[in-house]
């Protein structure tokens, strides 16, 4: 069932991508025909303007893990906050969005079985572990991103090209470890 849903989503994106490949990550987020990135778009707009500027740059060569609206709704429910309340915290949004970006393009074909990478959120709390393994339960390759806070997200749609960047759609919002929140942004 999950595979069928992913294929439909992939075909929908492929159909829109064949007409015109997005020039930037921001263009991909804005033009998503399924509307799966409306909360992500609002978060990008509410965060530090440097986030929007970077994601709008067609020369940006990065990997972006893009949480769906469903992923954000899951987070809002877990935190017991509204989207409006979350969008008011510019520093938090900037940190969380930075945690979703790696400073180099990493297509799924370049993934190793297990690797640690630094996101744009600097320091130990900005590290994520990416795994690529065969899921016996679902009988398919499964890519997961593990956070310093102990949570993980599954890549549900990999390798969407946006300019010089690659976007992997994920099913959860990545949250940095508690060490970040104890210190706060620098």
C-alpha positions as CSV (number, residue, x, y, z in Angstrom):
1,X,0.0,0.0,0.0
2,X,2.7,2.4,1.0
3,X,4.6,1.7,-2.2
4,X,1.5,2.5,-4.3
5,X,1.0,5.8,-2.5
6,X,4.7,6.7,-3.1
7,X,4.4,5.8,-6.8
8,X,1.4,8.0,-7.2
9,X,3.2,10.9,-5.5
10,X,6.3,10.3,-7.5
11,X,4.4,10.2,-10.8
12,X,2.6,13.5,-9.8
13,X,5.9,15.2,-9.1
14,X,7.5,13.7,-12.1
15,X,4.7,14.9,-14.3
16,X,5.1,18.4,-13.0
17,X,8.9,18.2,-13.1
18,X,9.0,17.0,-16.7
19,X,7.2,20.2,-17.7
20,X,9.8,22.4,-15.9
21,X,12.5,21.5,-13.3
22,X,12.4,24.0,-10.4
23,X,15.3,26.4,-10.5
24,X,15.5,26.5,-6.7
25,X,14.4,24.7,-3.6
26,X,12.0,27.5,-2.8
27,X,10.5,27.3,-6.3
28,X,9.9,23.5,-5.7
29,X,8.2,24.2,-2.3
30,X,6.0,26.9,-3.8
31,X,5.0,25.0,-6.9
32,X,4.3,21.6,-5.2
33,X,1.0,20.6,-6.9
34,X,-0.1,18.4,-4.0
35,X,0.1,21.3,-1.5
36,X,2.2,19.1,0.8
37,X,4.5,22.0,1.8
38,X,2.2,24.8,2.8
39,X,3.4,24.7,6.5
40,X,7.0,24.4,5.4
41,X,6.6,27.4,3.1
42,X,5.1,29.4,6.0
43,X,8.0,28.4,8.2
44,X,10.5,29.4,5.6
45,X,8.9,32.8,5.3
46,X,8.7,33.3,9.1
47,X,12.3,32.3,9.8
48,X,15.3,34.5,9.4
49,X,15.3,36.0,5.9
50,X,18.7,34.3,5.1
51,X,16.8,30.9,5.0
52,X,14.5,32.1,2.2
53,X,17.4,33.8,0.4
54,X,19.5,30.6,0.5
55,X,16.6,28.3,-0.6
56,X,15.7,30.8,-3.4
57,X,19.2,30.8,-4.8
58,X,19.4,28.6,-8.0
59,X,23.2,28.2,-7.3
60,X,22.6,26.6,-3.9
61,X,24.1,23.1,-4.0
62,X,22.7,21.3,-1.0
63,X,20.6,18.5,0.3
64,X,17.2,19.5,1.8
65,X,15.0,17.2,3.9
66,X,11.5,18.6,3.3
67,X,8.9,17.7,5.9
68,X,5.3,17.4,4.6
69,X,2.3,19.2,6.1
70,X,1.4,15.9,7.7
71,X,4.9,15.8,9.4
72,X,4.4,19.4,10.7
73,X,0.9,18.5,12.0
74,X,2.3,15.5,13.8
75,X,4.9,17.8,15.4
76,X,2.3,20.5,16.4
77,X,0.1,17.8,18.0
78,X,3.1,16.4,19.9
79,X,4.1,19.9,21.1
80,X,0.5,20.9,21.8
81,X,0.9,24.2,20.0
82,X,-0.7,25.8,17.0
83,X,1.0,26.5,13.7
84,X,0.6,30.2,14.4
85,X,2.4,29.9,17.8
86,X,5.3,27.9,16.1
87,X,5.6,30.5,13.3
88,X,6.1,33.3,15.8
89,X,9.4,31.9,17.1
90,X,11.8,33.0,14.4
91,X,15.0,31.7,16.2
92,X,13.5,28.3,16.7
93,X,12.3,28.1,13.1
94,X,15.7,29.2,11.8
95,X,17.4,26.5,13.8
96,X,15.0,23.8,12.9
97,X,15.1,24.7,9.2
98,X,18.9,24.8,9.2
99,X,18.8,21.3,10.7
100,X,17.1,20.1,7.5
101,X,19.9,21.2,5.1
102,X,23.2,19.6,4.4
103,X,25.8,21.9,2.6
104,X,26.3,19.5,-0.3
105,X,24.0,17.6,-2.7
106,X,23.6,13.9,-1.6
107,X,21.4,11.9,-3.9
108,X,20.1,8.6,-2.5
109,X,22.5,6.7,-4.8
110,X,25.5,8.2,-2.9
111,X,24.3,7.1,0.5
112,X,26.2,4.5,2.5
113,X,24.7,2.0,4.8
114,X,25.4,4.4,7.7
115,X,26.9,7.9,7.7
116,X,27.0,10.9,10.0
117,X,26.7,14.4,8.4
118,X,26.8,18.0,9.6
119,X,23.8,20.1,8.8
120,X,23.8,23.9,8.5
121,X,23.0,24.0,12.2
122,X,26.5,24.1,13.6
123,X,28.0,22.0,16.3
124,X,27.4,18.6,17.7
125,X,23.6,19.1,17.9
126,X,23.6,19.8,14.1
127,X,24.7,16.3,13.2
128,X,22.3,13.7,11.7
129,X,22.8,10.1,10.9
130,X,21.6,8.8,7.6
131,X,21.0,5.1,7.1
132,X,20.2,3.3,3.9
133,X,19.1,-0.3,4.4
134,X,16.7,-2.9,3.2
135,X,13.5,-3.0,5.3
136,X,12.5,-6.6,5.8
137,X,9.1,-5.4,7.1
138,X,8.3,-3.5,3.9
139,X,10.5,-5.4,1.4
140,X,12.1,-2.2,0.1
141,X,15.1,0.1,0.5
142,X,14.5,2.5,3.4
143,X,16.4,5.7,4.0
144,X,16.1,7.2,7.5
145,X,17.5,10.3,9.1
146,X,18.3,10.0,12.8
147,X,18.5,13.2,15.0
148,X,20.5,14.2,18.0
149,X,17.2,14.4,19.9
150,X,16.7,10.6,19.4
151,X,13.9,10.9,16.8
152,X,14.0,9.8,13.2
153,X,12.3,10.5,9.9
154,X,11.8,8.3,6.9
155,X,12.6,9.6,3.4
156,X,9.3,9.0,1.6
157,X,10.2,10.6,-1.7
158,X,13.9,10.8,-2.6
159,X,16.0,12.7,-5.2
160,X,13.8,15.6,-6.4
161,X,16.1,17.9,-8.3
162,X,15.7,21.6,-7.6
163,X,18.4,23.7,-9.3
164,X,21.7,22.3,-8.1
165,X,20.2,20.9,-5.0
166,X,18.5,17.6,-4.2
167,X,15.4,17.4,-2.0
168,X,14.3,14.3,-0.1
169,X,10.7,14.5,1.3
170,X,10.5,13.2,4.8
171,X,7.6,12.1,7.1
172,X,8.7,13.9,10.3
173,X,10.2,17.3,11.2
174,X,13.8,16.9,12.3
175,X,14.4,18.4,15.8
176,X,18.0,19.0,17.1
177,X,19.0,17.6,20.5
178,X,18.2,19.3,23.8
179,X,21.8,20.7,24.0
180,X,20.8,23.2,21.3
181,X,17.8,24.4,23.3
182,X,19.8,24.6,26.5
183,X,22.3,27.0,24.9
184,X,20.0,28.7,22.4
185,X,21.1,30.1,19.1
186,X,24.6,31.7,18.8
